[in-house]
Amino acid sequence: MAGRRTLAVTGAGISTDSGIPDYRGMGTTPVEPVDFQQFVTDPVWYRWVWARIHSTWRLLEPLVPTPGHVALARLEEAGLLTGTATQNVDRLHSRAGQRAVWELHGAYDRVVCLDCGRITPRAELDTRLTALNPDYPRETNPARVAITPEADRAAAEACDFKAARCEQCGGLLKPDIVFFGESLPAVMDEAMQAARHCDVVLVAGSSLAVLTGLWIVRQALAGGAELVVINRGPTAVDELAAIRVEGGTSEFLAPLAERLIA
């Protein structure tokens, strides 16, 4: 990485030290989530998604960047990292001070209207939903954070949560995160462009089971970049890595930054 252009690709594993569980990294299987078509066509799923997210989203608010996030921010500031393409929606890369961050799956703290395209802060909608559901319980267990809520039909049908619609046009509101079955955001193209021009692609805390990150890595490799992988558990590109490190991102990225910046 010294004196070369490095692009980082990160996943849930870089955020585990902040308290967010990594559902895939050690081979666990996530519960099937509500997909995009279910969300936009069935009022039961629409209500359920907003109920789960309303009760859990504030669990992400107090989280702080891990040493891994901070190390990448330091490498970017030193000119050793061109940017980070992340599968995470927790905003911890930006909170660590990184400027070039491509959020491939969106961000938890924004809401988008599917009809008029209006973007609003998640906290603004929270005020409306709290007024509609003053006694709805809030989750306190970080392991229950609902990024894309589980497709539990029985629980969804029993849910009496009152969901909201866009104040501007009355359209459906969606957390500004990418649901299964939904088109990828425009930043995917920007990340792919960065992959075409990097010398090294650094995978940190991702098994690359989700294809967005894998596509970026393969684009970088097609352009001649070398691959470095730091992850707990196997990844989809282990056999292609020039360097493969088994372990946590905080454990290895912090001393790596010290070594390169010194």
C-alpha positions, -999 to 999 in steps of 0.1 A, spaced: 0 0 0 29 24 5 30 49 -23 1 33 -41 -36 40 -46 -57 19 -22 -94 14 -22 -111 0 9 -142 -22 7 -158 -27 41 -186 -47 56 -203 -55 90 -171 -68 105 -155 -34 107 -183 -22 130 -186 -52 154 -163 -35 179 -188 -6 181 -215 -31 192 -233 -39 159 -234 -77 154 -219 -92 123 -245 -117 111 -225 -132 82 -188 -130 92 -186 -163 111 -210 -183 90 -243 -174 106 -274 -171 85 -295 -139 87 -333 -142 90 -350 -136 56 -358 -99 54 -388 -80 40 -379 -73 4 -387 -43 -17 -417 -56 -35 -433 -68 -3 -427 -34 13 -443 -13 -15 -472 -36 -23 -484 -49 11 -496 -25 39 -489 -52 65 -452 -53 56 -450 -15 52 -464 -11 88 -441 -38 101 -409 -24 86 -416 10 101 -425 -5 135 -392 -24 137 -371 4 125 -388 30 147 -382 8 178 -345 1 170 -329 28 149 -318 49 179 -295 20 190 -272 32 162 -271 69 173 -246 66 203 -222 42 185 -187 56 179 -162 46 152 -139 17 159 -101 18 157 -106 3 122 -127 32 111 -103 57 126 -74 40 109 -90 43 75 -98 79 81 -61 85 90 -49 67 59 -73 88 37 -61 120 53 -25 110 47 -32 104 10 -28 67 12 -65 57 7 -85 70 -22 -118 62 -5 -140 35 10 -169 16 -5 -190 3 24 -219 -22 26 -227 -7 60 -255 19 67 -242 29 101 -224 61 90 -194 53 111 -169 59 83 -182 95 80 -182 99 118 -146 89 118 -138 118 95 -136 101 61 -147 122 32 -146 98 2 -172 72 13 -195 54 -11 -225 40 9 -235 11 -13 -266 2 7 -276 37 18 -277 52 53 -299 45 82 -305 81 92 -322 93 61 -358 87 48 -368 90 11 -403 94 -4 -407 68 -32 -431 91 -51 -416 127 -50 -381 118 -40 -380 141 -10 -352 132 15 -357 139 52 -337 132 83 -347 100 102 -350 121 134 -377 143 118 -398 113 109 -392 98 144 -410 128 159 -441 121 137 -441 84 144 -437 89 181 -467 112 181 -487 85 162 -474 57 185 -466 73 219 -465 41 238 -447 19 213 -417 2 230 -381 9 220 -356 -19 217 -325 -17 240 -306 -48 227 -281 -38 199 -283 -74 186 -319 -66 177 -311 -36 154 -335 -38 124 -315 -27 93 -338 -46 70 -365 -61 93 -371 -98 93 -401 -112 73 -420 -125 103 -456 -126 89 -473 -135 121 -457 -107 140 -464 -83 112 -501 -91 111 -503 -87 149 -485 -53 148 -508 -23 155 -481 3 147 -494 34 128 -470 42 99 -467 76 82 -466 89 47 -448 118 30 -460 151 43 -454 167 9 -472 143 -15 -487 115 6 -464 89 -10 -448 59 6 -418 66 28 -388 42 28 -356 42 50 -329 53 26 -313 19 26 -312 -7 -2 -338 -35 3 -334 -69 -12 -348 -67 -48 -342 -30 -51 -319 -12 -76 -285 -1 -64 -278 36 -58 -258 58 -81 -228 57 -58 -222 22 -70 -210 36 -103 -187 60 -85 -172 31 -64 -167 10 -96 -149 40 -112 -126 42 -81 -120 4 -84 -108 8 -120 -81 32 -109 -67 16 -77 -35 -3 -73 -46 -22 -41 -81 -32 -30 -83 -37 8 -113 -58 20 -119 -51 57 -145 -69 77 -166 -84 49 -172 -120 37 -183 -105 4 -214 -127 5 -233 -97 -7 -226 -91 -43 -222 -53 -42 -188 -55 -25 -178 -85 -45 -184 -66 -78 -162 -38 -68 -134 -61 -57 -136 -80 -90 -135 -47 -109 -103 -37 -91 -87 -71 -98 -97 -69 -135 -78 -36 -136 -46 -52 -122 -50 -43 -85 -36 -65 -58 -59 -78 -31 -55 -76 7 -82 -93 29 -86 -87 66 -116 -106 80 -128 -130 107 -139 -161 88 -137 -170 51 -145 -147 23 -155 -151 -14 -121 -140 -26 -96 -157 -3 -80 -176 -31 -73 -144 -50 -57 -125 -22 -20 -115 -22 -23 -111 15 -49 -128 37 -52 -119 74 -75 -138 97 -86 -115 124 -105 -83 134 -101 -50 115 -94 -29 146 -66 -53 156 -48 -50 123 -58 -17 107 -47 5 136 -10 -7 135 -11 -8 97 -20 29 97 8 36 122 33 18 100 23 35 67 20 70 81 52 69 102 
